[in-house]
Amino acid sequence: MRECDAVVICSPAYHGSVSGLVKNALDYTEDMNRDERVYFDGLPIGCIACGAGWQAAGQTLAALRSIAHALRGWPTPMGGMINSSLPVFDVEGKCVDVSIRFQLDTIAAQVTEFAMSRQNMQAA
């Protein structure tokens, strides 16, 4: 995580919030609290939540965005919500839901654009 130019955090909704496994993984950022770049300071953070309904996914996405801020990252303007009770992916793993594909493509573009822009500013 110390070497990354951007982060995408995805979590299933677990009782309306981030899963313990994802929170445990993010706990390792505490090892970066005295680094030159503390936590995810200034990094673009893409946030994606999935749940068996829109309410749980929405609450989890809000929690992910708050976590990104707490770790000094910059959540992308577009966040992703996947309602896993609907058909989203085919058997080959291709996203078949046009609106979700748009969200995921937009998050990827925003994370990449911001990371590249940040690299260019640091190089100048």
N, C-alpha and C positions, 0 to 999 in steps of 0.2 A: 504494500500500500504506500510505502514511502516513495516509490519511484513512479507511481501512476500519474498520468496527465488528466485523468477523469475517472469517475466512478459511476457505475450503474448499480443501484440497489433495488433488488426485487424481493418481495415477500408475499407469502400467502397470508390471507387474513386469518388470524387466530384469535377467536373471541373478540373480533372487532379491532384488532391491533396487529402489530408486527409479531412474527413468530419468535419464540425463544432462540431458535437456532440462528436466525439473522441477527438478533440482538447480541448473542454470544460472539458471533464473528465480528461485529462492530466494536465489541469491548476491546479487541486488540488494538484499536486506534489509540487507546490510552498509553500504549508504549511509545507513541509519537508526541506526547505532551511537552517534551522539552526539545523537540527537533527544531531545525531552522524554519521549516514549514510545519507549523503545529497542526495536527490532525489533517483535515482536508482543506486547509485555509486557501480560499480562492479557487478551488477546483470546481468544475461543473459536475453536478450530481444529477443523474437521471434517476427518477423514482417510478417504480412500477409495482402495483399491487394487484393481486388476484384473489378472488373469493367467490363463493357460491351464491353470489347476489351482489347488487350494486352498493347496498348500504355498507356491508363489511369491507368491500374493496375501497369505497370512498373514505371511510374512517382510517383504514390502513395507509392509504396514500397520504392523507393529512399527517399521520404520525411519521411516515418516512420523510416528508418534507421538513417537519420540525426537527427530526434527527439530523438531517443534512445541515440545517441552520446551526444546530447545537455543535456540530463538528466543523463549523466555520466554512462549509461548502456553499455553493450557489446552486440550488435546485433549478433545473431547467424550467422555462415557462410551461412547457407541456409535460404533464405527468400522465402516466398510463394506468388505466383501470381495466382489468380483464374479468368479466363475469364468467367464471368457469362452469356455470350451470348451462351455458349456451354452447353450441358447437363453434369452437374457435379455431382449432387446428385439425387438419386431416391426418390420416394414418401415417403419412410421410413427414409430419411435423410442419407442413406449410400452413401459414395463417390464412384461413378462408373467410374471416370476418373483415370486411373492408374498413370499417371504422376503427377496429383495433389495429389493423395493419397500418393505417394512417397514423395512429398514436405512436406506435413503436418506431415507425420510420421517422416521424418528426422528432421524437426524443433522441434517436441516434444522430440525426442531422444536427440538432442543437448542441448535444454533448460534443460532437466532433468539431463543429464550427467554433465553439467557445474555447475548446482545448487548443486548437490550432491558432486562434487569435491570441490566446495567452502566451503560447510559445513564441509567436512573432514579436509580441511586446517585450518579452524577456530577452530576446535576441538583439533587439534594437538598442 
